[in-house]
């Protein structure tokens, strides 16, 4: 399995566990950890954008290499 796929799977598993954790915290203390939620979601957003850029560049390079191979 490629690194990017492993990374995305880890991100989604972490987000699922984080949502469960926030629900438990809310059920126990009747308050939400809003600063923590915002920070985690912002970090995940940045990571997702970076992953998308990496995937776009990999696809672009693969198409370029395929076109070069077909021309030969």
C-alpha positions as CSV (number, residue, x, y, z in Angstrom):
1,X,0.0,0.0,0.0
2,X,1.3,3.4,-0.9
3,X,2.3,5.9,1.7
4,X,-0.4,8.4,0.8
5,X,-3.1,5.8,1.1
6,X,-1.8,4.8,4.5
7,X,-1.7,8.4,5.6
8,X,-5.3,9.0,4.5
9,X,-6.5,5.9,6.3
10,X,-4.7,7.0,9.5
11,X,-6.3,10.4,9.2
12,X,-9.8,9.0,8.8
13,X,-9.4,6.6,11.7
14,X,-8.0,9.3,13.9
15,X,-11.0,11.6,13.0
16,X,-13.5,8.8,13.8
17,X,-11.8,8.2,17.2
18,X,-11.7,11.9,17.8
19,X,-15.4,12.4,17.2
20,X,-16.2,9.5,19.5
21,X,-13.9,11.1,22.2
22,X,-15.6,14.5,21.8
23,X,-19.0,12.9,22.2
24,X,-17.9,11.1,25.3
25,X,-16.4,14.3,26.8
26,X,-19.6,16.1,26.0
27,X,-21.8,13.4,27.6
28,X,-19.7,13.4,30.8
29,X,-18.9,17.1,31.3
30,X,-21.8,18.8,29.3
31,X,-19.3,21.0,27.5
32,X,-17.4,20.7,24.3
33,X,-13.7,21.1,23.8
34,X,-14.2,23.7,21.1
35,X,-10.5,24.9,20.9
36,X,-9.3,21.3,20.5
37,X,-12.0,20.6,17.9
38,X,-11.0,23.7,15.8
39,X,-7.3,22.9,16.1
40,X,-7.7,19.3,15.0
41,X,-10.0,20.1,12.1
42,X,-7.7,22.8,10.9
43,X,-4.7,20.5,11.1
44,X,-6.6,17.8,9.2
45,X,-7.6,20.3,6.6
46,X,-4.1,21.4,6.0
47,X,-2.9,17.7,5.8
48,X,-5.7,16.9,3.3
49,X,-4.7,19.9,1.1
50,X,-1.1,18.8,1.1
51,X,-2.1,15.2,0.3
52,X,-4.2,16.5,-2.6
53,X,-1.3,18.5,-4.0
54,X,1.0,15.6,-3.7
55,X,-1.5,13.4,-5.6
56,X,-2.0,16.0,-8.3
57,X,1.8,16.3,-8.9
58,X,2.2,12.5,-9.0
59,X,-0.6,12.1,-11.5
60,X,0.8,15.0,-13.6
61,X,4.3,13.4,-13.7
62,X,2.8,10.0,-14.5
63,X,0.9,11.4,-17.5
64,X,4.0,13.3,-18.6
65,X,6.1,10.1,-18.4
66,X,3.5,8.1,-20.2
67,X,3.3,10.7,-23.1
68,X,7.1,10.7,-23.4
69,X,7.2,6.8,-23.5
70,X,4.4,6.8,-26.2
71,X,6.4,9.3,-28.4
72,X,9.5,7.1,-28.5
